[in-house]
């Protein structure tokens, strides 16, 4: 590749032709401030509309300033990144952006975690000249089941649009209007709940300001805990323990499982359980379903639906319901771990502690925004009482812990309660891309072959961070082809293959977020550093290693649950409590 | 839970399909498709945008984004007599703004709106290339030059009278 020599702030750097000034500067340790620019290197997403001009730099021989994020270097280019002209321009740009931006930072959900606020602090902006000429927009706040949109806070960086359209191929959000009135919204500025939004929350994960945030259920949680008549039960998703620590100064990838349990107990939960328990249950059901479909297929049944797709990611489920309704019968009918947990907690466990369903409050702690929506779906309610009352994110839990003035680092490590806190390593790896299918493989292999996996329990071929991965696993002479995709745009590619009859897979795992749940829309913000997601992934695999039992079907509490209550996997009771169906939610043009 | 149904009249849908297929159903032809669609319907209501999006395989949010970005496109049905006031440089310095204010006052509508009886709609445009006649007003295809605020009543009367 052709190389070019560039001088940035008197430092020489040689970079491939076509490199931007921003990236070349990074090579020599010069950090040019950016706002609209976003580079999620590990998932191949780059947003460089060159719109905000915060990254303006001076280029020798060029009259106007150049946006470093979108300007390519050339041989012999001389760049200055912090002349007075550059600093003044940067200030003016941020002042302009602030001129029509709400000033209620103190009560904004993103306060302390806002990239625009960070810039204003960095530049020491104390007044906003020309503010009186700015037209403040007055869009109404849109509350969907998962995401809150406050368009007045939108600065038109278009990062959300990039994620929603290019990475997820959902197409719910797009820029509209122009000038002061411009913002990002669904078509006709309709509420998000009527749009094809999947609630994956990747727009929220990249929004630099408070324009896109999660629906906050913290107050509901405090109310539930304060009510002495209710039994409040927590379930924590696998990915939460691998990220919560970041909010308290731990290095990314630090596991804080025990401290998290102790914090939840001190917050006042009556029982602290683990979604991993329900993940094990999911594997037993889903693994049995996969084997059932496979053996029918191998016996020559042409009607059987293969490949079987995983169904634990609610954003993915909504994606297929909206965009591929004709394929809604190919995912496993198994409910997600969150919902299996809820239905078991409000039946089996409620019976055990002699509590009435309506006095049970099941709260899930999730890395996810779509889980909020999933918990409110009608099919997961009994007489209008939801199996999971509400779901809070890793970020909301971190806020609650801070609000209670607990210092996570000083907390003791404690264990989950029994019985629904018992889990295996297979349940833990649900938190990362490839994990669900690896967990299913561990169980399906042993059920199918009758052999024990022993040392060969780690399926390296299923792991990694590539967008789409393909692997074959030998089930004692029968080859099982497995596909894995994270990100809905990648999932779409696999779905198109199935549609065209070209799919070679028996089973496919799909997760909507980059890296799987570890990169969920409810996790601590990565602020464009995707290496954080990889660190979380390593933590998840570490937690799996730490577990004495690593196969879902060997979880003693799961065995007990079937023996005492459910009967057989895919049996009548299991079907009623642990399985579901999917709906056609697509938009259809009809003749009037 | 069920799918969301968007109702479009059969002949309208056929027209949209015809325009889209004339452009090879290419997503990149969106602006040309919208231009022709607006030419046919006079404006671009939501269900028409939905149908265009469906034909071209684009998210309807993107179609709406394009429609609201370009001032040429409108989602409001145009009046029987669309009035356009040139606010280009030459017309502006010769008092187009005063003319515009007078039209707004007499019609009781803002720029981009249509009167309740559907007769007149009001828009601004930038330069029709008749700067020698500034300020210029267009009603439908007819051009009026050197328009002063006190000439507005007369122009409107011409169209009101024709209807009677």
Interface residues (C-beta under 8 A of the other chain):
Chain A: X165 X170 X171 X172 X173 X174 X175 X176 X177 X178 X185 X186 X187 X188 X194 X195 X196 X325 X377 X378 X583 X584 X585 X586 X587 X588 X589 X590 X591 X592
Chain B: X1 X2 X3 X4 X5 X6 X7 X8 X9 X10 X13 X46 X49 X50 X51 X53 X54 X58 X59 X60 X61 X62 X63 X64 X65 X68 X69
